Amino acid sequence: MAIIRKALELEYRIQRRSLLKDDFIRYVQYEIHLLDLIEKRRARVGYTFKKDEIEDPIIHRIQSVFRRASIKWKDDVRLWLSFIAFCRKWASNVHLSKIFSSLLAFHSNKPGLWILAAKWELEDRFSSESARQLFLRALRFHPRCPKLYEEYFRMELMHAEKLRKEKQEFEKANMDVGNLEHAEEILTGELARIIYKNSTSVIKSAKFHVSLLSIARLFDFAKDLQREIYNDLKALHADDPVTWDYVARQELVIESQPVEELPATKQAKAKEVGRREERCCAVYEEAVKTVPTEAMWKCYMNFCMERFTKKTSSRLLRKKRLERTMVAFWKAHELKLLPELQYRQLSKLLLHRQLLKESLEVADAGVKLFKKSVEMWQVKLEALITSESHEMSKGFEQAFEYLKPQICLPLWLTWAQWSEDAGKQEETEAIYKRAIFGLPGADSVPVKEMYLNWAYRSGGYKKARDVFKSLQENRPFSVDFFRKMIQFEKEQESCKMENLREYYERALREFGTNDSDLWMDYIKEELNHPLGRPENCGQIYWRAMKMLQGESVEQFMAKHALYQAGRL
């Protein structure tokens, strides 16, 4: 009876004049959960009968609700995909075929949906012809979409591989295939080759060319096609960094020796890896001479850093990788053909490997080229801190000379933290004071909070109160600045109510118009503190009602009512 009542309630909701999408979703979710429960119950008790009487009506209801919702809110792709996911699990392929047709009629502008429909035809219905037709229709709408061509190319290769396997199985079984014999061109992937030729005539991009080659390499029977694509890539895109990057990285997968002579020991394997990496670098060296651009050097440096991060037990291989990386870096640096990001990445990588000298050298080179980048200076200062350099203060002063004050907050915080960790109290306080007066407006707010925290940690409550008093007129503030001081007061053995009132009053001057929680905490303090004055609560309440604005008034009234009722 409970199930019937709930189903009726949900049914009434989707029959109203003003329909809501959420009501349809709740109905569908309830019915799907019901189906899952039935399935679990059947598995537990081993009862497999009367499925057409129990599950089928529920499935038909869900489909009907989904159908209504997807037509009503046809622009909601997630709703369509939920409908498809349900049908793939519970319904037949006939229903799915109709759903995909409707979906593509409304959303023909989304290539991903065409790919989804074609994959379903190929993988679930085993219909390569239907999948092919869908791809061809999709390409009429999106004639320059690389992803469509890639998936169509992959589909034809998969289809050819499937036919080849079928033929091999028939031959093994000595069966007469009769009309099932396929043309040799189809079995060798000729259809995929046609797609490749057509797509590269439309999309003239090395990246797209490489993506097709990567797909072709997944199929062993397509060696001729792979060679053709590879040769075309080098001929058509000889000046593209993507081409050189791909060609160079191929040296990693080419063995220096025949398969039967491959090394067995760890040392021999490390030497083989080293030889392959040297061949890669030789290609990159040729590349940066042929295409001396920032993009090409970026590819070279990315490769060097990737190999440098690879774990190896060979000390010699690690040393070679470091040497190669640094040689490539300095060459690119001299030509000024490296982006700032790679200076930062390499410096951090070297720092992580405890190569402090090299890390600092890279960071120094970076700040000379990118003097106005706060991120670059941050990397250099991190290297100085880690290497325990005596030039820390000088490094920070240099940074502030080149950088605008409004972007210096991370550097001030780093400097203050370093000084505190080094135990330099007077210097730390001086840094905080300089930062507060050197940073504009809201940028100084986090420094004030850190300064107050530091004062309490280093000098206790008295020091924190002195800092609070020195900053109390130095706006702007944050609510947390005042809340921290209130918390410090509460942690004292003799917590003074007059001090708490002072902190609350100062906080309310700044945030009394929009922070309802602050007013509530003030009222609670007067009620709960041993020296509090409950008679003041009424006055605080009316002050809050006058000062708070907009939604904050309603929030305050609701919280106050709940507190009085003992529910907050």
ABEGO torsion letter per residue (X at the ends): XAAAAAAAAAAAAAABABBBAAAAAAAAAAAAAAAAAAAAAAAAAGBABGAAAAAAAAAAAAAAAAAAAAAABAABAAAAAAAAAAAAAABBAAAAAAAAAAAAAAAAABAAAAAAAAAAAAAAAGBAAAAAAAAAAAAAABAABAAAAAAAAAAAAAAAAAAAAAAAAAAAAGBBAEAABBBAAAAAGAAAAAAAAAAAAABBBAAAAAAAAAAAAABAAAAAAAAAAAAAAAAAAAABAAAAAAAAAAAAABBABBAAABBABAAAAAAAAAAAAAAAAAAAAAAAAABBBAAAAAAAAAAAAAAAABBBABAAAAAAAAAAAAAAAAAAAAAGABBAAAAAAAAAAAAAAGBAAAAAAAAAAAAAABAABAAAAAAAAAAAAAAGBAAAAAAAAAAAAABBAAAAAAAAAAAAAAAAAAGBAAAAAAAAAAAAAABBEAAAAAAAAAAAAAAAAAAEAAAAAAAAAAAAABOBBBAAAAAAAAAAAAABABBBAAAAAAAAAAAAAAAAAABAAAAAAAAAAAAABAABBAAAAAAAAAAAAAABBEAAAAAAAAAAAAAAAGAX
